Every structure is written in structure tokens, then in C-alpha cells.
Amino acid sequence: MMESGAPLCHTCGEQVGHDANGDLFVACHECNYHICKSCFEYEIKEGRKVCLRCGSPYDENLLDDVEKKGSGNQSTMASHLNNSQDVGIHARHISSVSTVDSEMNDEYGNPIWKNRVESWKDKKNKKKKSNTKPETEPAQVPPEQQMEEKPSAEASEPLSIVYPIPRNKLTPYRAVIIMRLIILGLFFHYRITNPVDSAFGLWLTSVICEIWFAFSWVLDQFPKWKPVNRETFIERLSARYEREGEPSQLAAVDFFVSTVDPLKEPPLITANTVLSILAVDYPVDKVSCYVSDDGAAMLTFESLVETAEFARKWVPFCKKFSIEPRAPEFYFSQKIDYLKDKVQPSFVKERRAMKRDYEEYKVRVNALVAKAQKTPDEGWTMQDGTPWPGNNTRDHPGMIQVFLGNTGARDIEGNELPRLVYVSREKRPGYQHHKKAGAENALVRVSAVLTNAPYILNLDCDHYVNNSKAVREAMCILMDPQVGRDVCYVQFPQRFDGIDRSDRYANRNIVFFDVNMKGLDGIQGPMYVGTGCVFNRQALYGYGPPSMPRLRKGKESSSCFSCCCPTKKKPAQDPAEVYRDAKREDLNAAIFNLTEIDNYDEYERSMLISQLSFEKTFGLSSVFIESTLMENGGVPESANSSTLIKEAIHVIGCGFEEKTEWGKEIGWIYGSVTEDILSGFKMHCRGWRSIYCMPVRPAFKGSAPINLSDRLHQVLRWALGSVEIFFSRHCPFWYGYGGGRLKWLQRLAYINTIVYPFTSLPLIAYCTIPAVCLLTGKFIIPTLSNLASMLFLGLFISIIVTAVLELRWSGVSIEDLWRNEQFWVIGGVSAHLFAVFQGFLKMLAGIDTNFTVTAKAADDTEFGELYMVKWTTLLIPPTTLLIINIVGVVAGFSDALNKGYEAWGPLFGKVFFAFWVILHLYPFLKGLMGRQNRTPTIVVLWSVLLASVFSLVWVKINPFVNKVDSTLAGETCISIDC
């Protein structure tokens, strides 16, 4: 029987159907969210008149039709549920439907249930007819059980809501953007048609730079066209999935924590992250924490042993008194009234005892750190006298140790604790290990074998859980049937501790996290930023979202892994075109929809696995392959605990990924030091969307390198990763067009993330122009007419108004915006410039750059690290720019004093231009001076040398300036009557 080509409703799973004109029924024309007419009518009658996905209001014509239809139709629920068999089917199904009528216990029901029950009956009858095996009749559900299974009104509500930015804020913002675009066009028309003949080179350079800046602004601005806000309801999540007297139905979550060097990433910081995970407000049997030690350090292992022991006291204390945050170092260092909202008389006494226990625990960990400062000649030895397997960090076997959990130690009150697992993957010479991305992929495989939770939350070792309900916030999206079906990950914003109040180097990245990411959330979702992200495990395996074309049974099911043959035709696309697009290399990992697996018997399923070459894709592990097919997670029943441990050791072997799709189409993607951007980009290309979740209390907090040199090296690493993606096959300019699953504004955002380092080239040239103009007396702009003055004034006003309106809808302060602008210039003329050159060297000469891990420890004094000045070549270009612009200002004023009153007018524009550069570099100047206003001598010498050489070359060559004809000058001199 041929199946209809109509898409399925995201609410009830039925076909969407057609409207009165015979066209496909579309409720929301903004995002084309699939919802059938029956569910749509039900939503309207419940008072929800906006789209469940994007929050846009429904069409008024559709609303009027529903109101007219609803005024004459009412019927009782009992008349639609005629027999107990149908009631049983209905009672089992409504628990997974998020739009259950809250008035179902009343005398009058809703006609929607008749349609649904009849469709369920038809589906069941078809299944009976097509199935040749005998099937037993389903057990009838007693009326009392039916009433118990009916959810409450709160459980039937959506778990999250989209709040679009109010129109009175967004409409003026968009209007100013369009106006600014028009003014830019007129501005460039004037600049190009009015060259400066006396300084043609300077004029041409400035115009090229300005065109690039305009291009960069377009890439940055238009992805913010449709920002949205979201709100989650964790009470509704509990009402739906945690019913009293029943086991929790919440999905399990595997936490990943990665660390490398315990001397640069102190074990105490990693331990606080682990403790905050073990104490989260979530069912303990649903939480597992995996710690990846990619440095195979015995110090990390021993500190984790101490942490597991201390967790037996810390976790019950946190849950008993509901404290926040649940990282002890940050909880005890809070300068707040810790007695607020605490009513238990024993709290003060137990808090003092816990603080004492934590200080004793810190002393033990610090003793381990002190011991590890000097490695013995014979290597480290464990307590039983055997050598530590990881003494050679580049040549050691894989190691796994399971702490706590259902078979491990319990807390001091006898309750079960979340599972804690230490993992150090195997490393051997001659193998490529792919740094952090390879470590994360090893954790994906280990966790799939041992626990196989359907969701994964990854954190850096210095990012602790600041909000114990953060996992519930993410589950409000991922477990919501209306929203979570096509969501690959939920990204939380990064928030930081220990940053100076003025945020001198824009470490908080407020503009990016509170403006850009909100804008992306209204398109296809935020980018993955490397930490604080909850993944759908199936998305990491390279599968496409449920809305993708499905695999056919029969001959088509024997196709190879890269084939994707749809069973349902889309009305607007030819089947051959769908097949051809799906065969494209950039989408070959999205093989089929896992919901179809249940339609096969065991023999067909084993044949399907073999024919699709799963082993060539996922690696030689039958246990792991079986886990990838379990969409809802869980450990395969066929394996025992000893087998699982052996298999976990096997899947972290250094040769396991050889000749597989790991790092190419599966897991974290290799090929860039910023594997986070690349991995998220691949998921969006497959058609997934992501969600941005910003709870009132920040979900996670971490530390940032507030020292100038460390901050620049961090930015250098990010920029180099973007340059690597630019030169790779995954460049957003040409990758992922097959199937049209990546939206255009989303593509613009990804293009912006890979081209921004190249802005350093025009930026450093543009910052040099003011000094050149002041030293030569030339300028890049001719004498302004009234029209030209209006254009310049309009451009400046549009820039200011755009910023003000952006601050208005985002809530970002003007100080944060200014700091972001300043560091954009500082990073652009230093780290971004070096990243571009290193990227070219890597592409042309194959010279790779190794990065060291940024130290996470802080100075003993408050913000002490802020004033440290460490020598690095990144400091030379901005220091040189500062010196030549200051010299230029002095030379300009001296020249104006010599020439008299007429020279002050032209001087104003040049000095304003130079001060624009100096003000943007001012935080860099403060950081360069340090606490005692001292600068490394080598920085001063290099900068003065470069500035001197530049000045001498300028005087000798005198570029960009037209030469004066000597004969004409001679005639002029002769004509003068001396």
C-alpha cells in the first residue's frame, strides 16, 4: 500500500492533511511547523494562539474559521470512547502527548479525541492485517487505572515557550538596519566617485578597508534579524515525568568532564566541577559522570579517589539543605547571607562541620599536588606497589576505573550516588589522537557501552554546575514532544567568576552570548561553544533528525551507508532530487530515521546492520553498535558487567577509529582546534536545530584568563581554528548545500565565524592610516560638500542608533558593548593577525602549531593575575600602532602650530581618526603597564624599533602621495619676485 506524502503532525503523529482548497494545511507561515488541523483547533480553543515553535501569531483567517466551527460543535467524551479496548489504547497513548485536554474529566470533551482514537484504531487494524504472526489482544485497562493515568492540567502544558522580542523594540531596530544599509550604499558611491588625487594610495587603501568592514558588518548584523527569548517550566516537567509513587521517567544524562595537565588545570578545580555534577537536582540513577584524563596523570586519578570519598558527605548535605552553588569552593567563598531561606535548626552546625571537612579534603588534595611537582626517576607507583600505567604519557594502555554508582560506595546516609568513572584513553606512538575532540569521542564510546544515556552534557574542567536544576532546564526542551524531536543540542551561555568589574579584556563575551546567540536561536539555533551543552546522542552519531526522509524496506534497505532513500515524497521536491541530494558527500552520515528500526524483526535488523556497514562506520564493537540503535538509551540486555568493562577498554583503544567515520561524520569533528564550531555546523547541515537556554540563575560558571597575554593566546587559538575551517572542505562558503537544510541566515553566521580573523589585515592597515596622514599632511577624504557632510553624519547616527536599539532589546549595558568594541580592535591587530599567518603556513608549508593549555589557577591576591605582563610576540603589533599614532598626533599638532590658524581645520579630522585608534587600544595600554606601570623592555625596544624603521622608510619612499613635478616647481620659484 502506497503511503501518503503528507508530513506528520509534531503533536499527535498523524498526517497534517489539507485545507479547504486542497493545499497542505499550514498553521504557521513563519516556520512551517507541522501541526494537523485537529491539534491546531484544540490549541486555539485552549487559548494558545501563537506557534509552538517560533512564537509567531497564527493567521487571523484561520483563527476565525476555528471560532466559527467551534461555536456549533460540542460532544461528550463518553460518546467517542465506545468500548473498553479503545479506551485502553487511548489511556496508554495520552501520556506521551503534550497537548492533553485539561478538561477531560468534565462532562463535555473535545471532538479531537474521536479523530485520534479512530486513527489509532485504523493503524492497529492495518498492523494486524499486515502481520502474519499471531498477535494477542491487548489487555483492557480498568476505568480506575484510566483515571490514574490521565495527567494533570499542569502536565499537559508545553514544557517551554518562545517569547519573541516585542514589536515596539524589534521593528525600529530592523528599520534602522535597512536605513543603515541604504546609507552605506550612498556612502560608498560618494567615496568611490570622489578620489583623493594627492593621496591616491591612501584613499584606495581606506576604501578597500571600509568595503571589507561593511561586508563584515552585514555578516554579523543580519543573523540577529529575528532574536527570541525562551522560558522553561521545570514544574511541568516534574508533573509529567515524575509522578508520585512511580519511578522517574526522566531521561538519563551522561556528563563529560575533560582535563589534560593537572599542573595547569589544578585537580581542586576539576574536583569542584565533579562534585557539583554529583550533587545536581536529578535522579541519581539517571546521572553518570565521566572524567577524561588525557594526560594519564596519577595525580588526577588520586585526587578523584579523594573526591569520590568526600562526595559521600557533600552530596547529601547539598540535597538536604538545597544549597546553591553545589561546588564547595565557590559555595563557601560566597559573600552573602548563607542563612537566607534556611529554616532547619541543624543547618548552621552541619555547615560548619562540612566546611571543616572540605578544608581537610583540600589539604589532602594539595598534599598530592605538592608531591606531584617532581616526578621520581623510576616513575610513579600505586599504593599496591605496581607502576602507574600512565608513566609515559604518550605510550600507555587505556584505563577505566568506576567509582560510586549502584554497585559502589553509598553516601553517609546509605543512599545511592551517581556513577563516577575515570577514563584515560590508550595512546601509542604513530597514532593521531586529535587532542580534545579525540578525548570527547572516546568518552562517547565508553559511556555508550557502560550507561548509554540518550543525552550527553559536556563541561570543561573549570566549568562547574552553578544551577543544580540546569539539567531539568535542558530536559524541558529535549523531552518536550512539541520541541525536542529535531533538537540536536541545548546550549547554555557561558558565565565566569573572578573577572574584574570593568571586564577590561571583554572576557565575559556578553555581546556574543546575550545578543548574537539570541539572534541565532530565532533561526536554526545557537552555535556550539565547547562547554555547557546538552547533546542528543543520536545527533552525535551522525543520524539526521526525525523529519528527514526515511529508509525504505525491501531492495532499498540493502543500500550502502551513504545512501538515504526516502519512503515519503515531499510535494515540493522530486524523489530523484531527494535521493541525489542525499547522496552528496556532506550529508552522507544522516543515514535514516531510527524510529523505523522497530518495524523490522530481529533477522531483518541484523541484516540491515550488516548491509549498512555499521562496523566500517562505528568501529569493530558489536556492543557499541547495538547501543547506537537504542534511540532511548539503556544498556543492551545481552551484555554482563564484566563484558561491558572489557568492551569499554576496547573502544578507547588508539586504533579503534582507524578506517571509520569517527571525527569525519560521527562525534566531535576533527580538522580544527575549534572542534566545537565544526561539530555544531555539521549537525545544522544535516537539518537539526539547536536551542539556546538562558535560565535566570546561570546554569554553569567557569574561569577565564584575565591576564592580557593569556587572553590573547586564547583568542589566537579560536581565530586559528576559524582559519583552519576556512581552508578545509567544511568551509560554510561551499559546504552543506545539498538538501537545503542549512538556513541562509544561519550560513551567514557560520561564514562570519570563519572570516573574522581576516578582518585583521584591513584593520591593521586602517589603524595605521591616521598616523600616516598626520605625518604627511595628507588625508583620505577630500573637502566635504554639504551632501557629503550629511552622508557622514547620517552614517554615524545610524551606527549609534543601531547600537542603542540593540542594547534596548537585548538588555546588554553600554559598557559591555564598548569593551567588546575595544577588544575587537585589540584582538584584531594582534591575535587574529598571527592566526591568519599561521593558518597560511599550515596550509602551504604544513607547519602545525601546538598549543599549551591555558592555566586555570588564579593569583592569591584578588585580580592579581590581571596585572601580570608576560612576554609574547602578540604584544608587538598593537604596541607599534600605539606608538606611531601618538607620534603622529604630536607631529600633527607641531605642524599646525608652525603653519598657523588655517592648518587647524584639516587637523581636526586626522586627530579624531588617531584618537579613535588610541581609545580602542587603551585597555591594551593599561594591561601593558601592569600594576607598577612597567612594560617589558623587549616589548618597548621592538615597538620603538619598528616605529622608527617605519618612519624612516616613509620619509625615504613617501608612498601614497603624488610627486611634485620639479620643473613646475622651478618655474614657480622663478616667478616669485624676491
KAFENZI-V783624 format. One line per field, one symbol per residue. ss: DSSP state (~ for helix, > for strand, _ for the rest). phi: phi as a letter, one per 40 degrees, with the letter a starting at -180 (. if undefined). burial: + if it has 16 or more other ideal C-beta (glycine too) atoms within 10 Angstrom, else -. A space follows every 50 residues. Layout:
ss: ???
phi: ???
burial: ???
This chain:
ss: _______>______>__>_____>____________~~~~~~~~~____> ______>__~~~~~~~~~~~_____>_______~~~~~~~~~~~~~____ _______>___~~~~~~~~~~~~~~~~~~~____________~~~~~~~_ _________>>>>>__~~~~~~~~~~~~~~~~~~~~~~~~~~~___~~~~ ~~~~~~~~~~~~~~~~~~~~~~~~___>>>>>_~~~~~~~~_________ __>>>>>>>_______~~~~~~~~~~~~_____~~~>>>>>>>____~~~ ~~~~~~~~~~~~~~~~~~~~~______~~~~~______________~~~~ ~~~~~~~~~~~~~~~~~~~~~_________>_____>________>__>> >>>>______________>>>>>>__>_______~~~~~~~~~~~~~~~~ ____>>>>>>___>>____~~~~~~~~~_____~~~>>>>>>__>>>___ _________~~~~~~~~~~~~___________>>>>~~~~__________ ____~~~~________________~~~~~~~~__~~~______~~~~~~_ _~~~~~~~~~~__~~~~~___~~~~~~~____________~~~~~~~~~~ ~__________>___>________~~~~~~~~~~~___>>>>>______> >>>____~~~~~~~~~~~~~~~~~~~___________~~~___~~~~~~~ ~~~~~~~~~~~~~~~~~~~~~~~~~~_________~~~~~~~~~~~~~~~ ~~~~~~~~~~___~~~~~~~~~~~~~~~__~~~~~~~~~~~~~~~_____ _____________~~~~______~~~~~~~~~~~~~~~~~~~~~~~~~~_ __~~~~~~~~~~~~~~~~~~_~~~~~~~~_______~~~~~~~~~~~~~~ ~~~~~~~________~~~~~~~~~____
phi: .ccccccccccbgcccgbcccgcccbcbccbfccacccccccccccgcbb cccbgccccccccccccccccbbaacccccbcbccccccccccccbccbc ccbccccbbbcdccccccccccccccccccccccbcccccccdccccccc cccccccdcabcbccdccbccccccccccccccccccccccccbcbccac cccccccccccccccccccccccccbcbbbbbbcccccccbbccgbcccc ccbbcbbbabbccbbddcccccccccccbccadccbbbbbbcbcbfcccc ccccccccccccccccccccbfcacbbddcccccbbccccgbbccccccc cccccccccccccccccccccccbccccgcbcccgccccccccbaaccbb bcbfgcbccbcccgccbccbbcbbccbbcgbcbgfccccccccdcccccc bfccbbbbbccbbcccbcccccdcccccccdcbccbccabbbccbbbgcc dcfdbfccfccccbbcccccccbbhcccbgagbbccdccccgcccdccdc ccchccccccdccacccbccdcacdcccccccccccbccccacccccccb ccccccccccccfccccchcacccccccccccghcdccbccccccccccc cbccccccfbccgbbbgccchacbcccccccccccchcbbbbbbcdcdcb bbbbcccdcccccccdcccccccccdcbcccccbcgccggcccccccdcc cccbbcccccccccccccddcccccbgcacbcdccccccccccccccccc cdccccccccgccccccccccccccccccbccccccccccccccbgccbc bccccbcbccccfcccccbbcaccccdcccccccccccccccccccccch cccccccdcccdcccdccccccdccccccgccfbbddccccccccccccc cccccccfcgbccccccccccccccccc
burial: -----+++++++++++-------+++++--+-+++++++++++++----+ ++++++-+---+--++----------+--++---+++++++-++--++++ ++-+----+++++++++-++--------------------+----+---+ +---++++++++-++----+--+--++--+--++--+--++----+-++- -++-+++-++-+-+-++-++++++-+++++-+++-++-+++-+------+ +++++++++++++-++++++++++++++++++++-+++++++++++++++ ++++-+++-++++++++++-+-+++++++++---------------+--- +--+---+--++--+--++--+-------+-------++++----+++++ -++++-----+----++++++++++++-----++++++++++++++++++ +++++++++++++++++++++++++++++++++++++++++++++++++- --+++++++++-++++++++++++++++++++++++++++++++++++++ +-----+-+-+++++++-+--------++-++---+++++++++-++--- -------++--+-++-+++++-++++++-++-+-++--+----+--++++ ++++-++--++++++++++++++++++++++++++++++++++++--+++ +++++++++++++++++++++++++++--+++--++-++-++--++++++ ++++++++++++++++++++++++++++++++-----+--+--+---+-- +++-+++-++-+---++-++-+++++++++++++++-++--+-------- ---+++-+----+-+++-+--+-++++++++++++++++-++---+---- -----++--++-++--++-++-++--++------++--+--++--++--+ +--+-----++-----------------
